Amino acid sequence: MKWFGIGLGGAGGNIMDSTYGAMRDEFVGAVVFNTAEADKAKLSFLKDRFYVFGDFGGAGVGSKWRDARDSISSEKWKSLVTKTIEEQGIKNSQVLLLTSSSGGGTGSGSIPVVASYAKELLSSDGRVVQPVIAAMVLPFRYPMETMRFSYNSAIGLANLLDKVDSIILFDNGYMREKIVKENPEISDVELLDRINHSVAEAMRVISAASETPMKGGFKTTFDSQDLKNVLSMFEASYVVPCYFRTRVDVLGGSLEFLVEIALEEGRFVDVDPKTALKAAFVVRGPEDLMKTDNIFSAKSLLAERIAGVDVREGIAITPPDSKYVEITILLVEPEVPRIKELAEQASVYYDLFEEDLKTKENTPREEFEGYLRKLEDHAKKIAERKEKIKKTA
């Protein structure tokens, strides 16, 4: 697959930088847009494609999502974004990936607008062929991070639902717990690097999926349109990745164990896989493991583990002497309790600071409650679909 990447804000820039570093050959281009000049120093691969927008003196927006949204919406900064991404090769891509935090001001405010600009460039007769994916990191729980980030997250997610095909979620807090359990002495910088690297590895496996069919007539290819089909819903789908890597000699000959352990230990958000509406997986390893029976046993197991009726699969062949095998599973529309929690905390935050949010940030209660209704309506529609599946199963 040929990817184009757009990182937005500090966290989004770091995620894109890690992802680009892990799968550079798969990218036709990547850029980072930010309001804070200082964040450029954190990048390893995309320093020369870092662009500051907004009239904030390069100091950032101080968690104010609306400032970022209003700024990027102006003709001046729209011109910068569209000109840059077109010059960097977005029209040559097969997949568009945008990355940001859900809680920060720059990323959560600008990502829906930038997604719209990108789709304008990619559209043909009003239709965008490429899957348009947003990867968003959910904030640490209060008090590790301010409740303002929960407020921004609820609004940011609501604003994205009609702008992209899918919102891939990963939860800083949940991933931190797992990493710290394995390595209690890890520093904060190393921790965030590990989280970003995990996201990059999961995307790398998906991108490596073969577009050449296996012998035997079964469809084991997984290209950008397969990705779009499994992710697409009536509006953006919530997707939770699961990633796991192990030695071939530990795995033995079965891929079912790999599916089981990825679902159990490799989730990026605390969800129950049994609640997922759809799923897809790509296994990457030596050809000896990729026997048709192995692939379809793994697919059957995953189908048993989710609530839905649609599972797609793909393979990526590595050299015969490869010592490792890895898998990425995409759980489409599992129940995500963390989103409900963020919405509840956002409501508390608004109640506490309503006057400031109305007068200084121009967010009246009616508008804020409209964002919460969008999240609730999405959850309700998904629940109705799952109920239909139960009745027909």
SULWO-V447317 format. One record per residue. N is the residue number from 1. RES is the residue in three letters. BURIAL is 1 if it has 9 or more other ideal C-beta (glycine too) atoms within 8 Angstrom, else 0. Layout:
N_RES_BURIAL, N_RES_BURIAL
This chain:
1_MET_1, 2_LYS_1, 3_TRP_1, 4_PHE_1, 5_GLY_1, 6_ILE_1, 7_GLY_1, 8_LEU_1, 9_GLY_1, 10_GLY_1, 11_ALA_1, 12_GLY_1, 13_GLY_1, 14_ASN_1, 15_ILE_1, 16_MET_1, 17_ASP_1, 18_SER_1, 19_THR_1, 20_TYR_1, 21_GLY_1, 22_ALA_1, 23_MET_1, 24_ARG_0, 25_ASP_0, 26_GLU_1, 27_PHE_1, 28_VAL_1, 29_GLY_1, 30_ALA_1, 31_VAL_1, 32_VAL_1, 33_PHE_1, 34_ASN_1, 35_THR_1, 36_ALA_1, 37_GLU_0, 38_ALA_0, 39_ASP_1, 40_LYS_1, 41_ALA_0, 42_LYS_0, 43_LEU_1, 44_SER_0, 45_PHE_0, 46_LEU_1, 47_LYS_0, 48_ASP_0, 49_ARG_1, 50_PHE_1, 51_TYR_1, 52_VAL_1, 53_PHE_1, 54_GLY_1, 55_ASP_0, 56_PHE_1, 57_GLY_0, 58_GLY_1, 59_ALA_0, 60_GLY_1, 61_VAL_1, 62_GLY_0, 63_SER_1, 64_LYS_1, 65_TRP_1, 66_ARG_1, 67_ASP_1, 68_ALA_1, 69_ARG_1, 70_ASP_0, 71_SER_1, 72_ILE_1, 73_SER_0, 74_SER_0, 75_GLU_0, 76_LYS_0, 77_TRP_1, 78_LYS_1, 79_SER_0, 80_LEU_1, 81_VAL_1, 82_THR_1, 83_LYS_0, 84_THR_1, 85_ILE_1, 86_GLU_1, 87_GLU_0, 88_GLN_1, 89_GLY_1, 90_ILE_1, 91_LYS_0, 92_ASN_0, 93_SER_1, 94_GLN_0, 95_VAL_1, 96_LEU_1, 97_LEU_1, 98_LEU_1, 99_THR_1, 100_SER_1, 101_SER_1, 102_SER_1, 103_GLY_1, 104_GLY_1, 105_GLY_1, 106_THR_1, 107_GLY_1, 108_SER_1, 109_GLY_1, 110_SER_1, 111_ILE_1, 112_PRO_1, 113_VAL_1, 114_VAL_1, 115_ALA_1, 116_SER_1, 117_TYR_1, 118_ALA_1, 119_LYS_1, 120_GLU_0, 121_LEU_1, 122_LEU_1, 123_SER_1, 124_SER_0, 125_ASP_0, 126_GLY_0, 127_ARG_0, 128_VAL_0, 129_VAL_0, 130_GLN_1, 131_PRO_1, 132_VAL_1, 133_ILE_1, 134_ALA_1, 135_ALA_1, 136_MET_1, 137_VAL_1, 138_LEU_1, 139_PRO_1, 140_PHE_0, 141_ARG_0, 142_TYR_0, 143_PRO_0, 144_MET_0, 145_GLU_1, 146_THR_0, 147_MET_1, 148_ARG_1, 149_PHE_1, 150_SER_1, 151_TYR_1, 152_ASN_1, 153_SER_1, 154_ALA_1, 155_ILE_1, 156_GLY_1, 157_LEU_1, 158_ALA_1, 159_ASN_1, 160_LEU_1, 161_LEU_1, 162_ASP_0, 163_LYS_1, 164_VAL_1, 165_ASP_1, 166_SER_1, 167_ILE_1, 168_ILE_1, 169_LEU_1, 170_PHE_1, 171_ASP_1, 172_ASN_1, 173_GLY_1, 174_TYR_1, 175_MET_1, 176_ARG_1, 177_GLU_0, 178_LYS_1, 179_ILE_1, 180_VAL_1, 181_LYS_0, 182_GLU_0, 183_ASN_0, 184_PRO_0, 185_GLU_0, 186_ILE_1, 187_SER_0, 188_ASP_0, 189_VAL_0, 190_GLU_0, 191_LEU_1, 192_LEU_1, 193_ASP_1, 194_ARG_1, 195_ILE_1, 196_ASN_1, 197_HIS_1, 198_SER_1, 199_VAL_1, 200_ALA_1, 201_GLU_1, 202_ALA_1, 203_MET_1, 204_ARG_1, 205_VAL_1, 206_ILE_1, 207_SER_1, 208_ALA_1, 209_ALA_1, 210_SER_1, 211_GLU_0, 212_THR_0, 213_PRO_0, 214_MET_1, 215_LYS_0, 216_GLY_0, 217_GLY_0, 218_PHE_1, 219_LYS_0, 220_THR_1, 221_THR_1, 222_PHE_1, 223_ASP_1, 224_SER_1, 225_GLN_0, 226_ASP_1, 227_LEU_1, 228_LYS_1, 229_ASN_0, 230_VAL_1, 231_LEU_1, 232_SER_1, 233_MET_1, 234_PHE_0, 235_GLU_0, 236_ALA_1, 237_SER_1, 238_TYR_1, 239_VAL_1, 240_VAL_1, 241_PRO_1, 242_CYS_1, 243_TYR_1, 244_PHE_1, 245_ARG_0, 246_THR_1, 247_ARG_0, 248_VAL_1, 249_ASP_0, 250_VAL_0, 251_LEU_1, 252_GLY_0, 253_GLY_0, 254_SER_1, 255_LEU_1, 256_GLU_1, 257_PHE_1, 258_LEU_1, 259_VAL_1, 260_GLU_1, 261_ILE_1, 262_ALA_1, 263_LEU_1, 264_GLU_0, 265_GLU_0, 266_GLY_1, 267_ARG_1, 268_PHE_1, 269_VAL_1, 270_ASP_0, 271_VAL_1, 272_ASP_0, 273_PRO_1, 274_LYS_0, 275_THR_1, 276_ALA_1, 277_LEU_1, 278_LYS_1, 279_ALA_1, 280_ALA_1, 281_PHE_1, 282_VAL_1, 283_VAL_1, 284_ARG_1, 285_GLY_1, 286_PRO_1, 287_GLU_0, 288_ASP_0, 289_LEU_1, 290_MET_1, 291_LYS_0, 292_THR_1, 293_ASP_0, 294_ASN_1, 295_ILE_1, 296_PHE_1, 297_SER_1, 298_ALA_1, 299_LYS_1, 300_SER_0, 301_LEU_1, 302_LEU_1, 303_ALA_1, 304_GLU_0, 305_ARG_1, 306_ILE_1, 307_ALA_1, 308_GLY_1, 309_VAL_0, 310_ASP_0, 311_VAL_1, 312_ARG_1, 313_GLU_1, 314_GLY_1, 315_ILE_1, 316_ALA_1, 317_ILE_1, 318_THR_0, 319_PRO_0, 320_PRO_0, 321_ASP_0, 322_SER_1, 323_LYS_0, 324_TYR_1, 325_VAL_1, 326_GLU_1, 327_ILE_1, 328_THR_1, 329_ILE_1, 330_LEU_1, 331_LEU_1, 332_VAL_1, 333_GLU_1, 334_PRO_1, 335_GLU_0, 336_VAL_1, 337_PRO_0, 338_ARG_1, 339_ILE_1, 340_LYS_1, 341_GLU_1, 342_LEU_1, 343_ALA_1, 344_GLU_0, 345_GLN_1, 346_ALA_1, 347_SER_1, 348_VAL_1, 349_TYR_1, 350_TYR_1, 351_ASP_0, 352_LEU_0, 353_PHE_0, 354_GLU_1, 355_GLU_0, 356_ASP_0, 357_LEU_1, 358_LYS_1, 359_THR_0, 360_LYS_0, 361_GLU_1, 362_ASN_0, 363_THR_0, 364_PRO_0, 365_ARG_0, 366_GLU_0, 367_GLU_0, 368_PHE_1, 369_GLU_0, 370_GLY_0, 371_TYR_1, 372_LEU_1, 373_ARG_0, 374_LYS_1, 375_LEU_1, 376_GLU_1, 377_ASP_0, 378_HIS_1, 379_ALA_1, 380_LYS_0, 381_LYS_1, 382_ILE_1, 383_ALA_0, 384_GLU_0, 385_ARG_1, 386_LYS_1, 387_GLU_0, 388_LYS_0, 389_ILE_1, 390_LYS_0, 391_LYS_0, 392_THR_0, 393_ALA_0
